[in-house]
Amino acid sequence: MHPVEFLQAWYQAQSDGHWERTHGITIESLDNPGWLVTIDLEGTRLANREMAPLQRDVSAQDWLVCEVSHQRFFGQGDPGKLLGILRIFQTWVETGSPPASWDPDH
């Protein structure tokens, strides 16, 4: 499943008339430039699941950091990493861990 379709389905599955009123997903742009994806896990089956941080820091134009903290998934990356961040979230949800190796193109 495409990561955007996965995120839509995951969000819909959490939406029960209550969760979506106080929790949700944000996708923001950063001024360095880049993306920040925040996915609230509180009240979901993922609320207490840990994730080893995933970091790629090649250069100011090629970077990514994903982690889970305070019952939230945080993904940050350069302007070309939005889809990669969503793929990492999808892999973590489906398998219980982030990808062992991360390829930004696959």
ChimeraX attribute file (.defattr): number of C-alpha atoms within 10 A of each C-alpha:
attribute: neighborCount
match mode: 1-to-1
recipient: residues
	/A:1	8
	/A:2	10
	/A:3	17
	/A:4	13
	/A:5	10
	/A:6	16
	/A:7	18
	/A:8	10
	/A:9	12
	/A:10	13
	/A:11	16
	/A:12	11
	/A:13	10
	/A:14	17
	/A:15	15
	/A:16	10
	/A:17	7
	/A:18	10
	/A:19	16
	/A:20	14
	/A:21	9
	/A:22	8
	/A:23	15
	/A:24	16
	/A:25	15
	/A:26	11
	/A:27	13
	/A:28	12
	/A:29	15
	/A:30	13
	/A:31	7
	/A:32	11
	/A:33	11
	/A:34	19
	/A:35	21
	/A:36	22
	/A:37	21
	/A:38	18
	/A:39	20
	/A:40	23
	/A:41	22
	/A:42	16
	/A:43	13
	/A:44	14
	/A:45	10
	/A:46	16
	/A:47	16
	/A:48	15
	/A:49	16
	/A:50	16
	/A:51	16
	/A:52	11
	/A:53	14
	/A:54	17
	/A:55	15
	/A:56	12
	/A:57	11
	/A:58	9
	/A:59	9
	/A:60	10
	/A:61	14
	/A:62	15
	/A:63	17
	/A:64	25
	/A:65	17
	/A:66	24
	/A:67	18
	/A:68	22
	/A:69	16
	/A:70	12
	/A:71	17
	/A:72	20
	/A:73	21
	/A:74	20
	/A:75	26
	/A:76	24
	/A:77	28
	/A:78	20
	/A:79	18
	/A:80	16
	/A:81	21
	/A:82	20
	/A:83	17
	/A:84	20
	/A:85	23
	/A:86	19
	/A:87	23
	/A:88	21
	/A:89	26
	/A:90	22
	/A:91	15
	/A:92	19
	/A:93	17
	/A:94	10
	/A:95	9
	/A:96	14
	/A:97	17
	/A:98	21
	/A:99	15
	/A:100	7
	/A:101	7
	/A:102	14
	/A:103	8
	/A:104	15
	/A:105	8
	/A:106	7
